[in-house]
Amino acid sequence: METIHISILGTAFAVVLSLPVAFIAAENTSPNRLTYGLGKFIVSFTRSVNVIIWALIFVVLFGSGALAGVFAVAVRSIGFVAKLLAEAIEEIDRGQVEAVRATGAGPVTVLIYAIVPQIKPAFVSVSTYRWDINVRASTIIGFVGAGGIGVALTTSINTFAWDKVLTILIAILGVVIFSEAFSAYVRRKVR
């Protein structure tokens, strides 16, 4: 259960934090070149460091446990989600944006009524896909002390309790199959 909680909380934090990053990393919604560059830097930086390294960093900062795992999964996911959302934002129909602007709408209204409806399917699809990836990542980060079922797996391997190892691997397989099926179901419903 801790592994699933880590993946859900990490994905939720990543999605919330990646939204502003996506809007400044998209060329057509970034206010200026400086914020555009900052958005691209955040996307590249968070994606370039592996989740295990992020887990090690957060284990050092917060100690071992689920909190380190949540932050590792979240930070690693920000760049992935922001990059795909920024690409979706750059591909929106400019005609809808201009039509809403022509009514005298401000930037927030344009965002709510012209941009968000166009990127909503991509947002849901990317979020569920990232959660699916994060379920797998959450099982591995326990090897470095970042909580989840990986801690139990490491302990069982170190004590040569092969029956427990097999049970844990079957549990991991079950969770991964469930997350894959759920993710595919949600993506089908959004299309």
Sequence and secondary structure as in RCSB ss.txt:
>XXXX:A:sequence
METIHISILGTAFAVVLSLPVAFIAAENTSPNRLTYGLGKFIVSFTRSVNVIIWALIFVVLFGSGALAGVFAVAV
RSIGFVAKLLAEAIEEIDRGQVEAVRATGAGPVTVLIYAIVPQIKPAFVSVSTYRWDINVRASTIIGFVGAGGIG
VALTTSINTFAWDKVLTILIAILGVVIFSEAFSAYVRRKVR
>XXXX:A:secstr
 HHHHHHHHHHHHHHHHHHHHHHHHSTTT SSHHHHHHHHHHHHHHHHS HHHHHHHHHHHH SSHHHHHHHHHH
HHHHHHHHHHHHHHHTS HHHHHHHHHTT  HHHHIIIIIHHHHHHHHHHHHHHHHHHHHHHHHHGGGGTSSSHH
HHHHHHHHTT HHHHHHHHHHHHHHHHHHHHHHHHHHHHH 
